[in-house]
């Protein structure tokens, strides 16, 4: 379970760092005075970065072999998408029964 959390964190963190680095590279040649604009550009670039490599990963899942999927995954911080355990949905709990009340009384 901890491995899944680590993998998810890496797959979120690496695109954010990449977006920040790409923003710094773009900003090196352009003077931007507004912190809001810089923040928006960082988020937009990070989102674009993530979407490009996540889409390549999805395409790689459908192609024979795993090269494209693993390559795209590496650019997201982990070679494979995280595998989360399956769980069964539980039935709703009748709170009145546990609080000492009768669920049929109004």
C-alpha positions in Angstrom: 0.0 0.0 0.0 2.8 2.4 0.8 4.4 1.6 -2.6 1.2 2.8 -4.4 1.3 6.1 -2.4 5.0 6.6 -3.3 4.4 5.9 -6.9 1.4 8.2 -7.0 3.4 11.0 -5.4 6.3 10.5 -7.8 3.9 10.5 -10.8 2.4 13.8 -9.6 5.6 15.5 -8.4 7.8 14.8 -11.4 5.4 16.6 -13.9 5.1 19.5 -11.5 8.9 19.9 -11.2 9.2 19.5 -15.0 6.6 22.2 -15.5 8.5 24.5 -13.1 11.8 23.8 -14.9 10.3 24.4 -18.3 8.7 27.6 -17.0 12.1 28.8 -15.8 13.6 28.0 -19.2 10.9 30.0 -20.9 11.2 32.8 -18.4 15.0 33.1 -18.9 14.4 34.9 -22.1 11.2 36.8 -21.3 10.6 39.3 -18.5 7.4 38.5 -16.6 6.5 40.9 -13.7 3.3 39.2 -12.5 3.6 36.3 -10.0 0.1 35.3 -11.0 1.0 34.9 -14.7 4.1 32.9 -13.7 2.0 30.6 -11.5 -0.6 30.1 -14.2 2.0 29.4 -16.9 3.7 26.9 -14.5 0.4 25.0 -13.9 -0.4 25.1 -17.7 3.0 23.7 -18.7 2.9 21.1 -15.9 -0.6 20.0 -17.0 0.5 19.9 -20.6 3.6 17.9 -19.8 1.6 15.4 -17.7 -1.1 15.0 -20.4 1.4 14.4 -23.2 3.2 11.7 -21.4 0.1 10.1 -19.9 -1.5 9.9 -23.3 1.7 8.3 -24.7 1.5 5.9 -21.8 -2.1 5.0 -22.7 -1.2 4.6 -26.3 1.7 2.4 -25.2 -0.7 0.1 -23.3 -2.6 -0.6 -26.5 0.5 -1.3 -28.7 2.4 -4.6 -28.6 5.3 -4.4 -26.3 5.9 -2.1 -23.4 8.6 0.3 -24.7 6.5 3.3 -25.3 4.5 2.8 -22.1 7.7 2.5 -20.0 9.4 5.4 -21.7 6.4 7.7 -21.1 6.1 6.4 -17.6 9.8 7.3 -16.9 9.0 10.9 -17.9 6.2 10.8 -15.3 8.6 9.6 -12.6 7.8 5.9 -12.6 8.0 3.4 -15.4 4.6 1.8 -14.8 1.2 3.3 -13.7 0.4 2.5 -10.1 -1.8 -0.6 -9.4 -4.3 0.1 -6.7 -5.9 -2.9 -4.9 -9.5 -3.6 -5.8 -12.1 -3.4 -3.0 -15.7 -4.4 -2.5 -18.3 -1.8 -1.8 -19.8 -2.2 1.7 -23.5 -2.0 2.5 -24.7 1.2 4.0 -24.8 1.3 7.8 -28.0 2.1 9.7 -26.8 4.6 12.2 -29.9 4.5 14.3 -29.4 0.9 15.1 -26.0 1.7 16.6 -27.2 4.7 18.5 -29.8 2.7 20.4 -32.7 4.1 18.4 -35.3 2.3 16.3 -34.9 2.9 12.6 -38.7 2.5 12.1 -39.7 5.2 14.6 -40.2 8.7 13.4 
